[in-house]
């Protein structure tokens, strides 16, 4: 399994679940801190408050690894009603750490700080 894109950048992890619970109940479980704490503890988050939220549809949290180098990621929880009264929960986990920004690649023939001089 290769979890990087062809350009070397990490790919998002996308998971989708169909739950028996109605959307309003799932929304409470992912958006109210007392309920969220039961399955996603605040210590796993870079900040316990959501980055942003669209009520009853989507909420995003910034997470941080608990081991060095403590990379950060953005996890998005999206809800939509499923047939039969349940909920489709889509989770998108995207590595989003400024330290991983793509740096310009050096030219293949760049052997160092040598200067060319005109003849």
Order of alpha helices (4+ residues) and beta strands (2+ residues): beta-alpha-alpha-beta-beta-beta-beta
